[in-house]
Amino acid sequence: MCLGIPGKIVERFEKNGLQMARVDIGGISREACLDYVPEAQIGEYCIIHVGFAISLLSESEAMETLELLRQIGAIEEELGPETT
């Protein structure tokens, strides 16, 4: 299954010419490319799909979605082991 997962942007940086972010996804840290949502700011929530932030959403939408994913057991399947 391949889902878009909501995460909170905790850091912005550039890597190999791309705008990137460190994103907190329910306590798990991942890197994501911000080139599709260049307006995204630290503290905002976005949908992450295959390493790309593809849209922004509210905190309440993000929390609701994360809870639903936990309930169906899909979040661990999508995230796999944590990377730093």
C-alpha positions in Angstrom: 0.0 0.0 0.0 1.3 3.5 -0.7 -0.3 6.3 1.3 0.3 10.0 1.8 1.2 10.5 5.5 0.8 13.8 7.3 3.8 15.3 9.0 4.9 18.4 10.8 7.8 20.4 9.3 10.4 20.9 12.0 13.4 22.1 9.8 14.0 23.5 6.3 17.3 23.1 4.5 18.7 22.8 1.0 20.2 19.5 -0.3 21.7 19.1 -3.8 19.8 22.2 -5.0 16.4 21.0 -3.6 14.4 22.6 -0.9 14.1 20.0 1.8 12.5 19.5 5.2 12.9 17.4 8.3 9.4 16.2 9.0 8.0 14.7 12.2 5.5 12.0 11.4 3.9 10.8 14.7 7.3 10.9 16.5 9.3 9.5 13.5 11.7 11.8 11.7 11.9 11.7 7.9 13.4 14.0 5.1 11.0 15.3 2.4 11.4 17.4 -0.7 9.5 20.7 -0.5 9.7 21.6 -4.2 6.0 20.9 -4.7 5.0 23.2 -1.8 7.7 25.9 -1.7 5.5 28.1 0.5 5.6 25.5 3.4 7.0 26.8 6.7 8.4 25.3 9.9 5.5 24.3 12.1 3.1 23.6 9.3 1.7 20.2 8.4 2.0 18.6 4.9 1.2 15.3 3.2 4.3 13.3 2.5 4.2 10.8 -0.4 7.3 8.9 -1.6 9.6 11.5 0.0 7.8 14.6 -1.4 5.6 17.0 0.4 2.6 17.3 -2.0 0.1 19.5 -0.1 -0.4 21.4 3.1 -3.1 20.7 5.6 -4.3 21.9 9.0 -3.0 20.5 12.3 -6.5 19.1 13.1 -6.7 17.3 9.7 -3.2 15.9 10.2 -3.9 14.6 13.7 -7.2 13.0 12.6 -5.5 11.3 9.7 -2.6 10.0 11.8 -5.0 8.6 14.3 -7.0 6.8 11.6 -3.8 5.4 10.1 -2.8 4.1 13.5 -6.2 2.5 14.0 -5.9 0.5 10.8 -2.2 -0.3 11.4 -1.0 1.3 8.2 1.4 3.9 9.6 4.1 1.5 10.6 3.8 -0.3 7.3 4.3 2.9 5.4 7.1 4.4 7.5 9.3 1.4 8.1 12.4 1.8 10.2 13.3 5.4 11.3 16.1 7.2 9.5 18.1 10.2 10.8 
